[in-house]
Amino acid sequence: MQAEVAITLNGKPMVLAINPVKRLIDVLREDCGLTGVKEGCGEGECGACSVLVNGKLVNSCITAAGAVAGAEITTIEGLRTTPGYQVLSAAFAAAGAVQCGYCTPGMIMAATALLRNNPSPAETEIREAISGNLCRCTGYSMIVEAITLAAKEGEGLW
């Protein structure tokens, strides 16, 4: 069953002819070619597939594409040209928070959602904000350090 689903994807309005029960991650990766959205668990547990839907952090692997009709969706590709991404990217590199890199897009999406709502988070707030994102490499301390650094470096940006 195909349906037309209108969305704004990374700032660009579009209408997709898709099966509305198809997972959002599959639409983003297969139909839109946005491979920065990663599939880790396929169950909404790891956060590798995180995107922003109307500014809210969402696991795209458990979201039906039809459920985002009319929504504004931002992926890591949509963030790459923003000043906030530049600050986060530099902070992740400076703190050594990028190792294998698989979780990084989801972590940056989670950090963006956090910093937009709380531009000066405490460590406990950062840890809670990224708690839905799994990383097997860093032990999280370097990621927390990176988000803390980005919050300071990007003051007034979020």
Buried (B, 14 or more C-beta within 10 A) or exposed (E): EEBEBEBBBBEEEEEBEBBBEBBBBBBBBEEBEBEBBBBBBBEBBBBBBBBBBEEEBBBBBBBBBBEBBEBBBBBBBBBBEEEBBBBBBBBBEBBEBBBEEBBBBBBBBBBBBBBBBBBEBEEEBBBEBBEBBBBEBBEBEBBBBBBBBBBEBBEEBB
